[in-house]
Amino acid sequence: MVAPTTAVVQASVAIQLTGTVSNDLSNRGVTWVVFCAPAPCGTISPTTTASGAPATYTAPGTLPPNGATITITATAIANASASASATLIPVGQLPGYDVGVDYHADGLNNLSSAFITIYEQPAVRQTVRAQLQGMADRGATFINTMIWFVTPPGETNFGETWRATFPMTDQEAANLRAYTEDIATIQGASGNRLRLDITLAWLGAADYTMGSPATGLGSRNLSASEFSARVATTSDKVLAAVSDVTRPDNVPLIGTIFFEAEVMIGAKANEDWFLSTNYPGFVSAASQHGIQPAVYFLAEGSQAIVLDNGYTDPVDPILDAHRSVAWMYRSLKFMVAQGLPLPSRIDFSCYLISTGATYDQLLQRILDDADATLPSLGAPRLYGAAETYYLLDGAQRAVYGRAFEGQAAQNTRLQRVSFWTTPDGGGPGQNVAYPFTIEVFLPPPQ
């Protein structure tokens, strides 16, 4: 067995690999060979190691061109027919640009494979740790984990592990703590470490779009005051569970906690009440813990909307010919009017749907639309794609991912992308799960 089995590699970077031989009674170990086409491939030292002992691969200063891979094979000295290989994928470097995964389930079916509510189970924790290691090896630098608060205390979750309790239970908080501590220990093969973002989601008993503040909210018709108290209890437990977790390099693990996803003021019932009533307290509490509070928005990414040059907005003329960011603008405008703090980076779901235009054209137009409108509200010209497709077809996925990397290379305004997994990460009805070819969102080798 060779570890890691798959990893990205940058020019001149060193990676440690281990080769383990079963039943190597005389402990003769393994020999190492590096291969790629075309050369240069880099070097490995020493070329012979004991079973389980590390060997160091050093990448060349000029990597093989995009699409080529480097194969490193360990062969048992005691049995030349026993061998295993690692695949290294050459990638480039783009300072200030990060790629992450919207990761909340260890399998295809989010209903039963979401893990936060059952993270105390050793098998679940072991699986998640292994998948996190694999994502870091493949180039991820952050994880965004969504937690759906759904079930009233003491009621059934119908065997569906995605349903966390509203308000959060002590066990769920302990699970979240263990999860963050595990992420903090992960280091990718190239030396990269992960940060964690958390997104809070409100459904079922926590669904503020059901009912009204005057008549009762959520599936259990909670009073506005009781509903807000449960929101505060939940967010306070999340903050207490994660705020002091640091990585071995003394960097705080938590980057941002998103209080709400896909904010669309005017499209979601009671969202204006929910944010104006509950967001200020969360911002204050998160800031006191040294955590960045935020919400993220939604850009409309279908070609017919993105390229609608004839669009005229009935309320805000600044949106004329900038239809893709209309919901973002209206939501930010509401936040400004309510005195709610704007995020330091504008994150948004960005699902690109083409009927002929390139993905690069669609993404650039969305970013240009944002530049043309959002700064008038005081928003920064800094953006992140909080969700996007992870297309099932590998060739299409590579083209799709190149659009994000390409835009980041052209302009530092795009700082990050995180792709959605399950449900529907590959498109409607198309769930995706680990392993992920994260490298398609990374820059190619120089």
C-alpha positions in Angstrom: 0.0 0.0 0.0 1.2 3.5 -0.9 0.0 6.7 0.8 -1.1 9.0 -0.4 -2.6 7.3 -3.4 -3.5 10.5 -5.2 -2.3 14.1 -4.6 -1.7 17.3 -6.4 1.9 18.6 -6.7 3.3 22.0 -7.5 6.7 22.8 -9.0 9.7 22.2 -6.7 7.5 21.0 -3.8 8.5 18.0 -1.7 5.9 15.3 -0.8 6.4 12.4 1.6 5.2 9.0 0.6 5.1 5.7 2.5 5.0 2.2 1.2 3.8 -0.5 3.5 4.4 -4.2 2.8 2.2 -6.9 4.3 3.9 -10.0 5.7 7.4 -8.5 5.2 8.9 -10.8 7.8 12.5 -9.9 7.1 11.6 -6.2 6.8 13.3 -5.8 3.4 10.9 -2.9 2.5 10.3 -1.4 -0.9 12.1 0.2 -3.8 10.7 3.4 -5.4 10.5 4.4 -9.1 9.2 7.6 -10.6 7.7 7.7 -14.1 6.0 10.3 -16.3 5.7 11.3 -19.9 7.0 13.6 -20.9 9.9 14.2 -18.6 11.1 15.7 -16.3 9.4 13.8 -13.6 11.2 14.7 -10.4 13.2 12.5 -8.0 12.6 10.4 -4.9 15.0 9.8 -2.1 15.9 7.4 -0.7 15.0 4.9 -3.5 14.8 2.1 -0.9 12.9 2.3 2.4 11.8 0.0 5.1 8.1 -0.9 5.2 6.1 2.2 6.4 9.2 4.5 6.4 8.9 7.7 4.4 10.5 8.6 1.1 10.6 12.1 -0.2 9.5 13.0 -3.7 10.7 16.4 -5.0 8.9 17.8 -8.0 11.0 19.4 -10.8 11.1 23.1 -11.3 9.1 22.7 -14.6 6.2 20.2 -14.3 4.8 18.0 -17.1 2.1 19.9 -19.0 -1.5 20.0 -18.0 -3.2 16.6 -18.3 0.0 14.6 -17.6 0.4 12.8 -14.3 3.4 11.5 -12.4 3.3 7.9 -11.2 5.4 6.8 -8.2 5.6 3.0 -7.7 6.7 1.1 -4.6 7.7 -2.5 -5.2 8.3 -5.0 -2.4 11.9 -6.1 -2.4 10.9 -9.6 -1.1 8.3 -10.1 -3.8 8.7 -8.2 -7.1 5.2 -9.0 -8.1 3.8 -7.0 -5.2 3.6 -3.3 -6.0 1.4 -0.2 -5.5 1.5 3.3 -7.0 0.7 6.8 -6.2 -0.6 9.3 -8.8 0.6 12.9 -8.6 -1.3 15.5 -10.5 0.7 18.6 -11.5 -1.0 21.9 -10.7 0.0 25.6 -10.7 0.0 28.2 -8.0 -2.4 31.2 -7.8 -1.9 33.2 -4.5 -5.1 34.5 -3.0 -7.3 31.9 -4.7 -8.7 29.0 -2.7 -10.7 25.9 -3.7 -13.0 24.1 -1.2 -15.7 21.5 -0.9 -19.3 21.9 0.4 -18.9 18.8 2.5 -21.6 17.6 4.9 -22.2 14.0 3.9 -19.8 11.0 3.5 -22.0 9.4 0.8 -24.3 10.1 -2.1 -27.6 10.3 -0.1 -27.6 13.4 2.0 -30.7 12.2 3.9 -28.8 9.3 5.5 -25.1 10.1 5.1 -24.9 13.6 6.6 -22.6 13.1 9.5 -22.7 15.9 12.1 -25.6 14.4 14.0 -23.9 11.0 14.2 -20.3 12.0 14.4 -19.9 10.3 17.8 -20.0 6.9 15.9 -16.4 5.7 15.4 -17.0 4.3 11.9 -18.5 7.6 10.7 -15.6 9.6 12.2 -13.0 7.4 10.7 -14.6 7.7 7.2 -14.9 11.4 7.4 -11.3 11.8 8.5 -10.1 9.7 5.6 -12.1 11.7 3.2 -10.9 15.0 4.6 -7.3 13.8 4.2 -8.0 12.8 0.6 -9.5 16.2 -0.2 -6.5 18.0 1.3 -4.1 15.8 -0.6 -6.0 16.7 -3.8 -5.6 20.5 -3.2 -8.5 21.7 -1.1 -7.7 24.5 1.3 -11.1 24.9 3.0 -14.3 23.0 3.8 -17.8 24.5 4.0 -20.1 22.3 6.1 -23.8 23.1 6.2 -25.9 22.1 9.2 -29.7 21.9 8.7 -31.6 22.6 11.9 -35.0 20.9 11.5 -36.3 18.6 14.3 -38.0 19.8 17.5 -36.4 18.5 20.7 -37.5 15.0 21.6 -39.1 14.3 18.3 -38.1 11.8 15.6 -35.7 12.6 12.8 -37.3 9.7 10.8 -33.9 8.0 10.5 -32.6 10.9 8.4 -29.2 12.1 9.7 -29.3 15.5 7.9 -32.0 16.7 10.4 -30.2 18.4 13.3 -32.3 19.6 16.3 -33.7 23.1 16.7 -32.3 24.2 19.1 -29.0 22.3 18.8 -28.5 19.6 21.3 -25.4 19.1 23.5 -24.5 15.9 21.6 -24.7 17.7 18.3 -22.5 20.5 19.6 -20.0 17.9 20.9 -20.0 16.2 17.5 -19.3 19.5 15.8 -16.5 20.1 18.2 -14.9 16.7 17.5 -15.3 17.3 13.7 -13.5 20.7 13.9 -10.7 19.2 16.0 -10.3 16.5 13.4 -10.1 19.0 10.5 -7.5 20.9 12.4 -5.1 17.9 12.4 -5.3 17.4 8.6 -2.4 18.3 6.4 -2.3 17.7 2.7 0.5 15.9 1.0 1.9 19.2 -0.3 1.8 20.8 3.1 -1.5 22.6 2.8 -3.9 22.8 5.7 -7.6 23.2 5.8 -9.8 25.9 7.3 -13.5 25.4 8.0 -16.5 27.5 7.2 -19.9 26.6 8.6 -23.3 27.4 7.1 -26.4 27.4 9.2 -29.6 26.3 7.5 -33.2 26.6 8.9 -35.9 24.1 7.9 -38.8 22.2 9.5 -39.3 23.6 13.0 -36.6 26.3 12.2 -38.2 27.2 8.8 -38.8 30.9 9.2 -40.6 31.0 5.8 -43.5 29.1 7.2 -46.2 31.2 8.9 -45.4 34.6 10.1 -44.0 36.4 13.1 -47.5 37.5 14.1 -49.1 34.1 13.8 -46.3 31.6 14.5 -43.2 30.4 12.7 -41.9 27.0 11.5 -43.6 23.6 11.4 -44.4 23.9 15.1 -45.9 27.4 14.9 -43.5 28.9 17.4 -44.0 32.4 18.6 -41.6 35.0 17.2 -39.9 35.3 20.6 -39.5 31.6 21.1 -38.2 31.1 17.6 -35.6 33.8 18.0 -34.6 32.4 21.4 -34.0 29.0 19.7 -32.0 30.6 16.9 -29.8 32.4 19.5 -29.3 29.2 21.5 -28.3 27.3 18.4 -25.9 29.9 17.1 -24.4 30.3 20.5 -23.8 26.5 20.8 -22.1 26.5 17.4 -19.8 29.4 18.4 -18.9 27.8 21.7 -18.1 24.5 20.1 -15.7 25.8 17.5 -14.4 29.2 18.3 -11.2 28.2 20.1 -10.1 25.4 17.8 -6.7 26.1 16.2 -4.5 24.2 13.8 -0.9 23.0 14.8 0.4 26.1 13.0 -1.6 28.3 15.4 -4.0 29.5 12.7 -7.7 29.5 13.9 -9.5 26.7 12.1 -12.8 28.6 11.6 -12.9 31.1 8.8 -16.5 32.2 8.4 -19.8 31.2 9.8 -22.7 31.9 7.4 -25.8 32.7 9.3 -28.0 32.1 6.2 -27.5 30.7 2.7 -28.8 32.2 -0.5 -30.3 35.3 1.0 -33.0 36.6 -1.4 -34.9 39.4 0.2 -38.3 39.6 -1.5 -38.3 36.0 -2.6 -38.3 34.2 0.8 -41.2 34.9 3.1 -40.2 36.5 6.4 -36.5 36.7 5.5 -36.5 40.4 6.2 -37.8 39.8 9.7 -35.4 36.8 10.3 -32.3 38.8 9.4 -33.2 42.2 11.0 -34.2 40.4 14.2 -31.6 37.7 14.6 -28.5 38.7 12.5 -27.2 41.6 14.6 -27.0 39.4 17.7 -25.2 36.7 15.8 -22.7 39.2 14.3 -21.9 40.6 17.8 -21.4 37.1 19.3 -19.3 35.8 16.4 -17.2 38.9 16.4 -16.5 38.5 20.1 -15.3 35.0 19.4 -13.0 36.2 16.6 -15.0 34.6 13.9 -16.1 36.2 10.6 -19.9 36.4 10.5 -21.6 36.5 7.1 -24.4 35.5 4.9 -24.2 34.4 1.3 -26.3 35.3 -1.7 -27.4 33.9 -5.0 -26.5 34.9 -8.6 -28.7 33.7 -11.4 -26.4 31.7 -13.6 -28.5 30.6 -16.5 -27.4 32.0 -19.8 -30.8 33.6 -20.7 -30.6 35.7 -17.5 -26.9 36.4 -17.4 -26.8 37.7 -21.0 -30.1 39.5 -20.9 -28.8 42.8 -22.1 -32.3 44.2 -22.6 -33.3 43.8 -19.0 -34.8 46.8 -17.3 -35.5 46.8 -13.6 -38.8 48.3 -12.4 -37.4 49.5 -9.1 -33.6 49.9 -9.3 -32.4 51.3 -12.7 -28.8 50.5 -11.7 -29.7 46.8 -12.4 -30.6 47.5 -16.0 -28.7 45.0 -18.1 -27.3 43.4 -14.9 -30.1 40.9 -14.2 -27.8 38.1 -12.9 -27.1 40.0 -9.7 -30.6 41.5 -9.1 -31.3 39.3 -6.0 -27.9 40.0 -4.6 -28.3 43.8 -5.1 -31.8 43.8 -3.5 -30.7 41.8 -0.5 -27.6 44.0 0.1 -29.8 47.1 -0.3 -32.1 45.8 2.4 -29.2 45.1 4.7 -27.9 48.6 4.2 -31.3 50.1 4.9 -31.6 48.1 8.1 -28.1 49.0 9.3 -27.0 45.3 9.0 -23.2 44.9 8.5 -22.2 43.8 5.0 -19.9 40.9 4.6 -16.2 41.6 3.9 -16.4 39.4 0.9 -19.6 38.8 -1.2 -20.1 35.1 -1.4 -22.9 33.7 -3.6 -24.2 30.5 -5.1 -23.1 30.4 -8.7 -24.6 27.6 -10.8 -23.6 28.3 -14.5 -26.1 26.9 -17.1 -25.0 27.4 -20.7 -27.0 27.0 -23.9 -24.0 28.0 -26.1 -21.9 30.6 -24.3 -18.7 29.4 -22.5 -18.7 29.0 -18.8 -16.0 31.6 -18.7 -18.1 34.1 -20.5 -21.0 33.6 -18.1 -18.9 33.8 -14.9 -17.1 36.9 -16.1 -20.4 38.6 -16.9 -21.7 37.8 -13.4 -18.6 39.3 -11.8 -18.8 42.3 -14.1 -22.5 42.8 -13.2 -21.5 42.6 -9.5 -18.8 45.2 -10.0 -21.2 47.5 -11.8 -23.8 47.5 -9.1 -22.9 46.2 -5.7 -20.1 48.7 -4.8 -22.8 51.5 -4.9 -24.1 50.0 -1.7 -20.7 49.9 -0.1 -20.0 46.2 -0.9 -16.4 45.3 -1.6 -15.3 44.1 -5.1 -14.3 40.7 -3.6 -16.2 37.6 -4.4 -16.5 33.9 -3.6 -18.6 31.2 -5.2 -20.1 29.5 -2.1 -21.8 26.8 -4.2 -21.4 25.7 -7.8 -21.9 22.5 -9.8 -19.6 19.5 -9.7 -20.6 18.1 -13.0 -20.8 14.3 -13.4 -19.1 14.2 -16.8 -15.3 14.5 -16.2 -14.6 16.4 -19.4 -17.4 18.9 -18.9 -16.3 19.3 -15.3 -12.8 20.2 -16.3 -14.0 22.9 -18.6 -16.4 24.2 -15.9 -13.6 24.3 -13.3 -11.3 26.1 -15.6 -13.7 29.0 -15.8 -13.3 29.7 -12.1 -9.6 29.3 -12.1 -9.3 31.3 -15.3 -11.3 34.2 -13.9 -9.3 34.2 -10.7 -6.1 34.3 -12.7 -7.4 37.3 -14.7 -8.6 39.3 -11.7 -8.0 39.0 -8.0 -11.7 39.9 -7.3 -12.6 36.2 -7.4 -11.0 34.8 -4.3 -12.5 31.3 -3.9 -14.8 28.7 -5.1 -16.5 25.8 -3.3 -18.5 23.2 -5.2 -21.7 21.6 -3.9 -21.9 17.8 -3.5 -25.2 16.4 -2.3 -28.1 16.7 -3.0 -28.0 17.7 -6.7 -24.3 18.7 -6.9 -24.1 17.4 -10.4 -27.4 19.0 -11.4 -31.0 18.3 -10.6 -31.3 14.7 -9.2 -27.6 14.1 -9.7 -25.8 13.6 -6.3 -22.1 13.5 -6.0 -19.8 12.1 -3.3 -16.1 11.6 -2.4 -13.7 11.2 -4.1 -13.5 14.6 -5.9 -11.2 15.8 -8.7 -10.6 19.1 -6.9 -7.7 19.8 -9.3 -10.0 20.8 -12.1 -10.7 24.0 -10.2 -7.0 24.7 -9.6 -4.7 26.4 -12.0 -2.7 24.2 -14.5 1.0 23.9 -14.1 3.0 26.8 -15.4 
